[in-house]
Every structure is written in C-alpha cells, then in structure tokens.
Amino acid sequence: MSTKPRIFSGAQPTGNLHLGNYLGAVRNWVRLQADYECIYCVVDLHAITVAQDPAELSRATREVAAAYLAAGVDATTSIVFNQARVAAHAELAWIFNCVARLGWLNRMTQFKEKAGKNRENASTGLYVYPNLMAADILAYRATHVPVGEDQKQHIELARDIAQKFNKDFGVDLFPLPEPVIQAEAARVMSLRDGTKKMSKSDPSDMSRINLTDSPDLIAQKIRRATTDPLPLPDTVEGLSGRAEATNLVTIYAGLADQEVADVVAKFAGANFSTFKEALTQLAIDTLAPITGEMRRLTADPGYIDGVLRDGAARARALAAPVLADVHKAVGLLTD
Ligand code: AQP
C-alpha cells in the first residue's frame, strides 16, 4: 500500500474538456502524480444532474478519459475510471444526504448559477451535487483535491460533512480534505465575456478553446476573443478593471507556466493583434500534441473501456473497507 497522501479529482463528461479544465485541473493532476497516490475519475453521475443525451454521454465519458491519458495521466500508477462503475459513490452520497444540512446546500453558489431563474425546475440531483462530490472524495479517504477556484466552496462543504459525520457517530473515520489550487490560471474566463468562467455548457463554442479544436479553430477563436481598445499595460495593476485583457494574459501565463507579471513585462505596450498572435502560437504548440493523442485514443474505444474497467476494479477495492466502516458506524447491517 502507498504511503503517499491520496488525491481524488474528476471532471464531468458534459462535453469536450476545454482550456479551463486543462489549466485549472488536468495539467496539475499530471504533475501531482509524482508526489501523491492519485485517483482521477470521469464523474458521469454528476453530469446527469443536468439533461444529457445518453449516446453523447457515453461518447463524452470515453473522450474525457482519453483527455486525461493524452494530457499525461498514467493509468498504471494512477487510477482512472468512470464514477458509475463504482457503486460506493452513490451509496455514500445517500448517507451524506442525511448528514449535510439544507442550510449548507442553500449557500452553494454553483447551484444558484446553474439553476438560474428556473430554480423550481432544477433536478434535486443538481441541488445535492456537493454531497455526491463529498462522497467521491471521502469514499477513498482522500486528503487532497486538486480543483479550479470554482470548486473551492464544494471542498469546504466536504470538510463540513466529514467533520459532522465523525462527530455525530463518534468516530475518526474521515480526514478533512484540502483543495489544491494552482495560482496561475485557476480561473480561466470565457473568450467572449471576461466576467464569466469558461465552461463546457456555455452555448457559444466561440467562448472556449476545446482540447479537440484544430489549430485553425484555435486561431479563429483567439482572433475573435473580446478585448478592449487599449494596448497591454506595463504593470499588473494596469490590468485592473480590464476583465478580457486579464483573462488573455492569464491564459498566456498558464500556458507558458509563467507569472502574470512576467507576461505583462514581456508584452508591455503591445497591441492586441501582436499579443493574440503570440498567444495563438503558444496555445497551438501546447495543445496540438494532446489533441493528436486524444484522436488516436478515441479511435480505439475498446482500449479506453479496458482502462476504465481496470481503474474501477482498483477503485472498488479501495472504497470497500471505507464503506464497511461507514455502515458499521451508522448501524447499517450490510455484511
Ligand atoms: N474556467 C475554468 N477555469 C479553471 N478551472 C476550471 N475548471 C472548470 N472550469 C474551469 C476545473 O475543471 C475541473 C473539472 O470541472 P468539471 O467538469 O467538474 O465541471 P465545472 O467546474 O462545472 O466545469 P465546466 O466546464 O463549467 O462544466 P459545465 O459547463 O458542465 O458545468 C474542476 O476542477 C474545475 O474546477
């Protein structure tokens, strides 16, 4: 058994993974493999909290798994699987539905954003989504969760659930998981509106760069990205109040693995056409190898299914003793 601290993280197969998912999450997952025991899940049960086309969901589940592998997740050392294959997630989520408080869930900003004005018509699954996320993490007693900035509130809720469970049942069963958030590009915004996060479910494909986009399409999207009339500033403070400029500079910094201040210094006073050309080249150079590998992998769905099945078997083995302890603590007769 590994002595390294354990990580759990995942992405929803609600569509193509985009640059925000990559810079905010998946690229960090790859790096963290050196120091952590990693469990990376395609969270298909989360995806169905909003309407999904069944055939498209299966296709996207394989494609998201392919993106993990193409980006550098090693499925022999890390565990890669889809959530629906491991029943412990749904089972523990039900128990957490009985631990979490309505008041806690009412504070979740993602539910408010996703339910929008039509709150009464949102699924109950969307409402209790954070409880399932807590189950995803705690079924493995994971201690670290690498996520983008937008998921921080959900990790805090997972900590509250872990703490209340331990207290209510007088056990020390769950650790309090911590978010692992990278400083640069933790929040990549829409290319059309710098105040909205880049998202798979944005109706405009021009708002995001998908990991499956061709170089031509990437170039087109960056060329058409919203900007303002001013040249780039010569200090980071000069970006304040300029959401779109901030976003493009942040994306550059994320892709180049540099500090925002260094990017600002490099392009001080440049106009957007010059900057966008450099950004386009950098985005294509970074993403093209991943896109190519994804294409190769998705051409062989049997291979992807084999990886997911093997990962699920290993995940089930890790979750089984935790669930047994949970049942015992709660007084559920299951053996
Ligand atoms: N724009 C973003 N910037 C940085 N990180 C991001 N993440 C998502 N969007 C950004 C991070 O990617 C991981 C997987 O996210 P997810 O698939 O679970 O769902 P999400 O956060 O709801 O992402 P989307 O793209 O907005 O999906 P939809 O449109 O389906 O809701 C997470 O670690 C997340 O923080």
Boltz pocket constraint, residues with backbone or C-beta under 6 A from the ligand:
constraints:
  - pocket:
      binder: B
      contacts: [[A, 10], [A, 11], [A, 12], [A, 13], [A, 14], [A, 20], [A, 21], [A, 22], [A, 23], [A, 24], [A, 25], [A, 26], [A, 146], [A, 147], [A, 148], [A, 149], [A, 150], [A, 151], [A, 185], [A, 186], [A, 187], [A, 188], [A, 189], [A, 197], [A, 198], [A, 199], [A, 200], [A, 201], [A, 202]]
      max_distance: 6.0
